[in-house]
Amino acid sequence: MSGSWFDINDVTKSFNGLRALSGFSCSVKKGEILGLIGPNGAGKTTLFNVITGFVVPDYGNVIFKGIDLVSLPSHKIASIGIARTFQILRLILQLTVFENTMLFFRDQPGEKIGNIFFRSKMSSKKEAENREKAISILESVGLGEKLFEYAGNLSYGQQKLLSLVCCFAAGANVLLLDEPVAGIAPEMIEKILSIISDLPRQLKSVMLIEHNLDAVMQVCNRVIFMDAGVKISEGSPLEVRNDPKVIRAYID
Amino acid sequence: MEYLLHILILIGIYVILSISLNLISGFTGLISLAHAGFYGVGAYVASLMALNIHSPFLVNVLCAIILSGILGALVGAPALRIHDDYFVIATFAFQVIIFSILNNWVSFTGGPIGLAGIPQPIIFGWNVSSHIEFLLLIGSLCALTLWVSRRVVNSPFGRVLKAIREDEIFAQAAGKNVAKYKLQIFVLGAGMAAVAGAVYACYITFIDPTSFTIMESIFIISIIIIGGAGSLWGTVIGAVVLVTLPEVLRFAGLPATVAANIRQIIYGSLLIGFMMWRPKGLLGEYSFQRGGPGSER
């Protein structure tokens, strides 16, 4: 089980004639952190939306574990091991930190309405297990004291951290992180980056969209620079940074 | 005394109705105008069965629940694919259709004349006939409704419902089949409303379509808005307030013709007042407002 296992092939998507993605291909290896950089409107978030089933591409496919994701609804994709965070932070602010995390565990018997009444033992047993897991995950990232705080009462940085933690609860193999460190305090950036750079050790792969180039240079093994829906440059962080095409695009 | 019991029984019926709608609207965020329709289906199914095939009360209630649930699924499956205002309009349409059928299918439902002489329920030999007995019956059904609803909203299933209410896209990203959850809670709510309908029919012993109009749906929604969307006890309080309000006016010494109009004015002002100053209702945790956190940008 080495080498490529997550492939994006020739994905094309237009919105009202505007090409957001144009024949984009790439692959992600197990335990790799792949950075996606590029100017606003380059199609980075659209790519995430295609992978997670929120946008259906006009052409191309996304293969994960041998399954074509393009034909699947987003909730199925989420449940076979791909988790994502959103650029505009999405959390249920009216639920607690703990409850937000609990939402992400897979195969919860208590989420089936019949089980609430007819197999309540089984449901509550699983719920108790998940509860332990959620608490230990949250404690490990330093949100242990905020367990029963409403997500809406957290600082923006803590909310970003929480949305990352939710991906762990989902038990995902591939994490798609859309600007995980944008707009937060430096200490929190360090903390989130150290959590992300630890993920390959657990054989998890990461695709990361980020405008903070220092952060990208720090954690990514490989970087793709894209503009206008096309891959312009690909390679190690240093190679991409020094690529004349990339420099030109940023100066224009 | 009988008068007081009558008010309590009515409160009980509206508690069941508004709690079941609260599961759909307050906990899942789907504002439905079809609730009086399901209430009516329950009342008519139970009455027609009792009058025509003389089946026992519990069987009638069960059939009412099942039929109303099936109708809920039939309406819900297409309607739940659309959002917000469009969903409200779709349920409004269903409500109008149900009323038209009850009102116009004269040979089957009696049309505007309604159904009279609906027998009082007999449950395992217990003949429910006096007011106090009806209060016992409706009280235990309320307790059952509350218990079921509590189990549902406090379960992991209920947690998903709240997530759907606040942010569907987030719920999908968490791997939840949003359409399935919406459909299930819609069917459950429709089934519960049918219970209220069946009991109402047996209690009053006469029903006609005017009890199940869009105004009734709006009344049930008002209970939720004033009591509190997403709060079970808030709903109970809302039902008590809105059902007793006209009775209080009756004692204010106003002539009946004036009281009826004043009642409408008070309902209207209450709704507007709550929407403006206390959109979460008395005890609610969710407000039917646009642009709040988690709403679609």
Interface residues (C-beta under 8 A of the other chain):
Chain A: T52 F54 P73 S74 H75 K76 A78 S79 A83 R84 F86 I88 R90 L91 I92 L93 Q94 L95 E99 M102 L103 F104 R106 Q108 G110 E111 K112 I113 I116 F117 S120 S123 E127 G152 C166 A170
Chain B: V148 R151 V152 S155 P156 F157 R159 V160 K162 A163 E166 D167 I169 F170 A171 Q172 A173 A174 G175 K176 N177 V178 Q184 I185 L188 E285 Y286 P293 G294 R297
